[in-house]
């Protein structure tokens, strides 16, 4: 039986690295039908695209792989959002959208939230060591990796901890709706979950407009309402509510899905290399280097789309205006021209700047927050569970996505 297009896409997404290797070795760029885009796979070419934002627009960065059915779109029409966000903006507008996020994720704010993150990391490990998982088994993604990042970014944004699980669930559902082929009835159910999350975020937007606080939600509301600040205590307009909800939804998804993925892949690869796990347990000073190697070796955000704004030549390939590229950070991070022995996972390698968190105008403003959470995670696990190992009874399958690459589940024993 011939494989369907979405089956081929799943296969590619679960392990894109063989394709990346072929694309790096090929003349010019490689067009990949499953991605409907030209694949930019070499480190130098990826860096060139990221530095030439005027020629390679971010407008299509979040283009859905799957367009929802009309019935699902009708459900989404009852929510809030659909406005441009920082990931998909260019130029001055991008700078305006990015500014409050950069301030909200400043080194000072990240440092201020680290004690809370450390407390929550320890509590989550306590729960699976001493609670229902005391028999020496845990599924790490659900018990820890999908929980810590949501709680931490929720704290920075200003969410009530009771709302965090619903917001995290809504983030995964939004990704599912836009990037997975689903039957229409399931699309409708997913869209309903997404809209429910948007209504939660709209409530926060209106609350913070009425009663500002020292949190990122207030900063985003203020950035949206700044041109109309002369209106005093006027309520947010409907369009402003849509805009704030869009920003919050994008920020929260970026703030938890990527870090969740990074935690999962980091623990996976360390435990697939027991000698390196044991080295890390014996020498915890190596944890920052392990964080960088894990991010390079199996990048959580594999890449983003870009669209050419004019005819250009890249890597010897002539591209017309309007051509779509998939700029593969994950491929660049396995480029031997920059990273010797790129397919080896080695926490002792001499660090070379990788592209796991992007580069230039669109470099991830939350990279330090992600690093801190991964550092705390490794400190907890290496010090308290040095005997941790992968469960032989549960083979690891990677999620079929290029946006937040991680294990579908990660069963561990000790």
C-alpha positions as CSV (number, residue, x, y, z in Angstrom):
1,X,0.0,0.0,0.0
2,X,1.3,3.4,-1.0
3,X,2.1,5.7,1.9
4,X,0.0,8.8,2.3
5,X,1.6,12.2,2.3
6,X,1.0,12.7,6.0
7,X,2.7,9.3,6.7
8,X,5.8,10.5,4.8
9,X,5.7,13.8,6.7
10,X,5.4,11.9,10.0
11,X,8.4,9.8,9.1
12,X,10.4,12.9,8.2
13,X,9.5,14.7,11.4
14,X,10.2,11.8,13.7
15,X,13.8,11.7,12.3
16,X,14.8,14.5,10.0
17,X,18.5,14.1,10.4
18,X,19.1,11.7,7.4
19,X,17.4,14.3,5.2
20,X,19.5,17.1,6.7
21,X,22.7,15.2,5.9
22,X,21.7,14.7,2.2
23,X,20.7,18.4,1.9
24,X,24.0,19.6,3.4
25,X,25.9,17.4,0.9
26,X,23.8,18.4,-2.1
27,X,24.6,21.2,-4.6
28,X,22.6,24.3,-3.7
29,X,19.3,24.0,-1.8
30,X,17.0,21.0,-1.7
31,X,13.3,21.3,-2.3
32,X,11.3,19.1,0.2
33,X,7.8,18.3,-1.0
34,X,6.7,17.2,2.5
35,X,7.5,20.6,3.8
36,X,6.5,22.4,0.7
37,X,9.7,24.5,1.1
38,X,13.3,24.8,0.1
39,X,15.4,23.3,2.9
40,X,18.2,25.5,4.2
41,X,20.5,23.0,6.0
42,X,24.1,24.3,6.1
43,X,25.2,26.4,9.1
44,X,26.5,29.2,6.9
45,X,23.4,29.4,4.8
46,X,21.1,29.4,7.9
47,X,23.1,32.2,9.4
48,X,22.9,34.2,6.1
49,X,19.1,33.9,6.0
50,X,18.7,34.9,9.7
51,X,20.9,38.0,9.1
52,X,19.1,39.1,6.0
53,X,15.6,39.7,7.5
54,X,14.8,42.2,4.7
55,X,15.2,39.5,2.0
56,X,13.8,36.6,4.0
57,X,10.5,37.6,5.7
58,X,9.2,35.9,8.8
59,X,5.6,36.5,7.7
60,X,5.0,32.8,7.1
61,X,6.9,31.5,10.2
62,X,3.8,30.0,11.7
63,X,2.1,28.9,8.5
64,X,0.0,25.8,9.4
65,X,1.0,22.5,7.9
66,X,-2.7,21.6,7.9
67,X,-5.5,24.1,7.3
68,X,-8.4,23.5,9.7
69,X,-11.7,22.5,8.3
70,X,-14.4,25.2,7.9
71,X,-16.3,23.9,11.0
72,X,-13.2,24.1,13.1
73,X,-12.5,27.6,11.8
74,X,-16.0,28.6,12.8
75,X,-15.4,27.5,16.3
76,X,-12.1,29.5,16.4
77,X,-14.2,32.5,15.4
78,X,-15.7,32.5,18.8
79,X,-12.3,33.0,20.5
80,X,-9.7,35.7,20.7
81,X,-6.5,35.9,18.7
82,X,-5.6,35.7,15.1
83,X,-3.5,38.9,15.2
84,X,0.2,39.2,14.1
85,X,2.6,38.0,16.8
86,X,6.3,38.6,17.2
87,X,7.4,35.3,15.5
88,X,5.7,36.3,12.3
89,X,6.5,40.0,12.1
90,X,9.3,41.9,10.4
91,X,11.0,45.3,10.8
92,X,9.7,48.0,13.1
93,X,6.5,46.0,13.9
94,X,8.6,43.1,15.0
95,X,10.6,45.4,17.3
96,X,7.5,46.8,18.8
97,X,6.0,43.4,19.5
98,X,9.3,42.0,20.8
99,X,10.1,44.9,23.2
100,X,7.7,44.0,26.1
101,X,8.8,40.3,25.9
102,X,12.5,41.2,26.0
103,X,11.8,43.3,29.1
104,X,9.7,40.6,30.7
105,X,12.4,38.0,30.1
106,X,15.3,40.2,31.1
107,X,18.2,38.8,33.1
108,X,16.9,40.4,36.2
109,X,13.4,38.9,35.8
110,X,14.8,35.5,35.0
111,X,17.1,35.6,38.0
112,X,14.1,36.6,40.2
113,X,12.1,33.6,39.1
114,X,14.9,31.0,39.5
115,X,14.2,30.4,43.2
116,X,10.6,29.6,42.4
117,X,11.7,27.3,39.5
118,X,14.1,25.5,41.8
119,X,11.4,25.0,44.4
120,X,9.0,23.6,41.8
121,X,11.6,21.4,40.2
122,X,12.4,19.9,43.6
123,X,8.7,19.4,44.4
124,X,8.0,17.7,41.1
125,X,10.9,15.3,41.7
126,X,9.7,14.7,45.3
127,X,6.3,13.8,43.9
128,X,7.5,11.1,41.6
129,X,10.1,9.7,44.0
130,X,7.9,9.6,47.1
131,X,4.4,9.6,45.8
132,X,2.6,7.2,43.4
133,X,5.8,6.6,41.5
134,X,7.8,5.3,44.5
135,X,8.1,1.9,42.9
136,X,11.0,3.3,40.9
137,X,9.3,4.2,37.6
138,X,8.2,7.5,36.1
139,X,7.0,8.8,32.8
140,X,9.0,12.0,32.9
141,X,7.2,14.0,30.2
142,X,3.8,14.0,32.0
143,X,5.2,14.0,35.6
144,X,7.8,16.7,35.1
145,X,8.8,18.0,31.7
146,X,5.3,19.2,30.7
147,X,4.7,20.8,34.1
148,X,7.8,22.8,35.2
149,X,8.0,25.1,32.1
150,X,4.3,25.9,32.2
151,X,4.5,26.8,35.9
152,X,7.5,29.0,35.4
153,X,6.4,30.9,32.4
154,X,2.9,31.2,34.1
155,X,4.6,32.8,37.1
156,X,6.4,35.4,34.9
157,X,3.2,36.1,32.9
158,X,1.2,36.4,36.1
159,X,-1.2,33.4,35.8
160,X,-2.9,31.9,38.8
161,X,-1.2,28.4,39.3
162,X,-4.7,26.9,39.1
163,X,-5.0,28.2,35.4
164,X,-1.7,26.9,34.3
165,X,-2.7,23.2,33.4
166,X,-5.6,24.5,31.2
167,X,-3.3,27.0,29.4
168,X,-0.6,24.3,28.9
169,X,-3.2,21.9,27.5
170,X,-4.5,24.6,25.2
171,X,-1.0,25.2,23.9
172,X,-0.6,21.6,22.9
173,X,-4.1,21.6,21.3
174,X,-3.2,24.7,19.2
175,X,-0.1,23.0,17.9
176,X,-2.1,19.9,17.2
177,X,-4.8,21.8,15.2
178,X,-2.2,23.6,13.0
179,X,0.3,20.9,12.5
180,X,-1.4,17.5,12.6
181,X,-4.0,16.0,10.2
182,X,-7.1,15.3,12.2
183,X,-10.7,14.1,11.4
184,X,-13.1,17.0,11.3
185,X,-14.9,16.0,14.6
186,X,-11.6,16.0,16.4
187,X,-10.6,19.3,14.9
188,X,-13.8,20.8,16.3
189,X,-13.0,19.4,19.8
190,X,-9.4,20.7,19.6
191,X,-10.7,24.1,18.5
192,X,-13.0,24.2,21.4
193,X,-10.1,23.6,23.8
194,X,-8.1,26.4,22.1
195,X,-11.0,28.8,22.4
196,X,-11.4,28.0,26.1
197,X,-7.8,28.9,26.6
198,X,-8.2,32.1,24.7
199,X,-11.1,33.1,26.9
200,X,-8.9,32.5,30.0
201,X,-6.2,34.8,28.5
202,X,-8.8,37.4,27.6
203,X,-9.9,37.5,31.2
204,X,-6.4,38.1,32.3
205,X,-6.0,40.9,29.7
206,X,-9.1,42.7,31.0
207,X,-8.1,42.2,34.7
208,X,-4.6,43.6,34.2
209,X,-6.0,46.5,32.3
210,X,-8.3,47.3,35.2
211,X,-5.7,46.5,37.9
212,X,-2.1,46.5,36.6
213,X,0.5,44.3,38.4
214,X,4.2,43.7,38.2
215,X,4.0,40.9,35.7
216,X,4.5,40.3,32.0
217,X,0.7,40.2,31.2
218,X,0.4,43.8,32.5
219,X,3.4,44.8,30.3
220,X,1.9,43.3,27.2
221,X,-1.5,45.0,27.9
222,X,0.3,48.3,28.3
223,X,2.2,47.8,25.1
224,X,-1.0,47.2,23.2
225,X,-2.9,50.2,24.8
226,X,0.1,52.6,24.8
227,X,-1.1,54.7,21.8
228,X,-4.5,55.1,23.5
229,X,-3.2,55.8,27.0
230,X,-5.0,59.1,27.0
231,X,-8.3,57.2,27.4
232,X,-7.6,56.7,31.1
233,X,-9.6,53.8,32.6
234,X,-11.5,53.0,29.4
235,X,-12.0,49.3,28.8
236,X,-10.0,47.4,26.3
237,X,-11.5,47.5,22.8
238,X,-12.4,44.3,21.1
239,X,-9.4,44.6,18.8
240,X,-7.1,45.2,21.7
241,X,-8.4,42.1,23.5
242,X,-7.7,40.0,20.4
243,X,-4.2,41.4,20.1
244,X,-3.3,40.8,23.8
245,X,-4.7,37.3,23.6
246,X,-2.6,36.6,20.5
247,X,0.5,37.8,22.2
248,X,-0.1,35.8,25.4
249,X,-1.0,32.7,23.6
250,X,2.1,32.8,21.4
251,X,4.4,33.7,24.4
252,X,3.0,30.9,26.6
253,X,3.3,28.3,23.9
254,X,6.9,29.4,23.1
255,X,7.6,29.5,26.8
256,X,6.5,26.0,27.7
257,X,6.5,23.7,24.7
258,X,10.1,24.4,23.6
259,X,11.5,24.0,27.1
260,X,9.4,20.9,27.7
261,X,10.9,19.4,24.5
262,X,14.4,20.4,25.5
263,X,14.1,18.7,28.9
264,X,12.8,15.5,27.3
265,X,15.5,15.3,24.6
266,X,18.3,16.2,27.0
267,X,17.4,13.5,29.5
268,X,16.9,11.0,26.7
269,X,20.3,11.5,25.1
270,X,22.2,11.6,28.4
271,X,20.6,8.2,29.4
272,X,21.3,6.8,25.9
273,X,25.0,7.6,26.7
274,X,25.4,6.1,30.2
275,X,29.0,7.1,30.4
276,X,28.2,10.7,29.9
277,X,25.3,10.5,32.4
278,X,27.7,9.0,35.0
279,X,30.3,11.7,34.2
280,X,27.7,14.4,34.8
281,X,26.6,12.8,38.1
282,X,30.3,12.7,39.2
283,X,31.1,16.2,37.9
284,X,28.1,18.5,38.1
285,X,30.1,21.5,37.0
286,X,29.7,20.1,33.5
287,X,25.9,20.7,33.6
288,X,26.1,24.0,31.7
289,X,28.1,22.4,28.9
290,X,25.7,19.5,28.8
291,X,22.8,21.9,28.4
292,X,24.5,23.5,25.3
293,X,25.4,20.1,23.8
294,X,21.9,18.8,24.2
295,X,20.4,21.9,22.6
296,X,22.8,21.6,19.7
297,X,22.5,17.8,19.2
298,X,18.8,17.5,19.1
299,X,17.3,21.0,18.7
300,X,13.8,21.4,20.2
301,X,12.8,24.0,17.6
302,X,14.0,22.4,14.4
303,X,13.4,25.4,12.3
304,X,11.1,28.1,11.0
305,X,9.8,29.1,7.6
306,X,10.9,32.2,5.8
307,X,9.6,33.8,2.6
308,X,11.7,35.6,0.1
309,X,10.7,39.3,-0.4
310,X,12.5,39.6,-3.8
311,X,14.4,37.3,-6.2
312,X,17.5,36.1,-4.4
313,X,20.4,33.6,-4.8
314,X,21.1,31.4,-1.8
315,X,23.8,28.7,-1.8
316,X,23.8,29.0,-5.6
317,X,20.1,28.4,-5.9
318,X,18.0,31.1,-7.6
319,X,14.8,31.8,-5.8
320,X,11.9,34.0,-7.0
321,X,10.1,36.4,-4.7
322,X,7.5,34.6,-2.6
323,X,9.6,31.3,-2.3
324,X,9.2,29.5,1.0
325,X,12.2,28.2,2.9
326,X,12.4,25.9,5.9
327,X,15.4,27.3,7.8
328,X,16.6,24.3,9.7
329,X,18.4,25.1,13.0
330,X,18.5,21.4,13.7
331,X,20.4,20.8,10.5
332,X,22.8,23.6,11.0
333,X,23.6,22.3,14.4
334,X,24.8,19.0,12.8
335,X,27.0,20.7,10.2
336,X,30.6,19.4,10.5
337,X,32.0,22.6,9.1
338,X,31.2,24.2,12.4
339,X,30.8,21.3,14.8
340,X,33.5,18.6,14.4
341,X,32.0,15.1,14.8
342,X,28.5,16.6,14.6
343,X,26.5,13.4,14.9
344,X,28.2,12.5,18.2
345,X,26.6,13.5,21.5
346,X,29.5,14.7,23.6
347,X,29.1,16.9,26.7
348,X,32.9,17.3,26.9
349,X,33.2,19.0,23.4
350,X,34.6,22.5,23.3
351,X,31.6,24.7,23.0
352,X,30.9,26.5,19.7
353,X,28.0,28.8,19.4
354,X,25.0,26.8,18.0
355,X,21.7,27.9,16.5
356,X,19.3,26.1,18.8
357,X,17.9,29.5,20.0
358,X,18.2,31.3,16.6
359,X,20.2,34.3,15.7
360,X,19.8,38.0,15.0
361,X,16.6,39.9,15.3
362,X,14.5,36.8,16.0
363,X,16.8,35.1,18.4
364,X,14.8,33.5,21.2
365,X,14.3,36.1,24.1
366,X,13.6,33.2,26.5
367,X,16.8,31.3,25.9
368,X,18.2,32.1,29.3
369,X,15.0,31.0,31.0
370,X,15.1,27.7,29.2
371,X,18.7,27.1,30.1
372,X,18.1,27.8,33.7
373,X,15.2,25.3,33.9
374,X,17.3,22.7,32.1
375,X,20.2,23.4,34.5
376,X,17.9,23.0,37.5
377,X,16.5,19.8,36.1
378,X,19.9,18.2,35.6
379,X,21.0,19.3,39.1
380,X,17.9,17.6,40.6
381,X,18.1,14.4,38.6
382,X,21.9,13.8,38.8
383,X,22.1,14.5,42.5
384,X,19.0,12.6,43.6
385,X,18.7,9.9,41.0
386,X,22.2,9.0,39.8
387,X,20.9,5.5,39.0
388,X,18.3,6.8,36.5
389,X,18.0,4.8,33.3
390,X,15.7,4.3,30.3
391,X,13.0,1.7,30.7
392,X,13.6,-1.2,28.4
393,X,9.9,-2.0,28.4
394,X,8.9,1.3,26.8
395,X,10.8,2.2,23.5
396,X,11.1,5.9,22.9
397,X,9.2,7.4,19.9
398,X,9.7,11.0,18.9
399,X,6.7,13.3,18.4
400,X,6.1,14.0,14.7
401,X,6.8,17.7,14.7
402,X,9.5,20.1,13.6
403,X,8.3,22.8,16.0
404,X,8.8,21.1,19.4
405,X,10.8,18.0,18.9
406,X,10.7,15.7,21.9
407,X,9.9,12.2,23.1
408,X,6.3,11.2,22.9
409,X,6.8,9.8,26.3
410,X,9.9,9.0,28.4
411,X,9.6,6.1,30.8
412,X,12.5,6.0,33.3
413,X,13.5,3.6,36.1
414,X,15.9,3.8,39.0
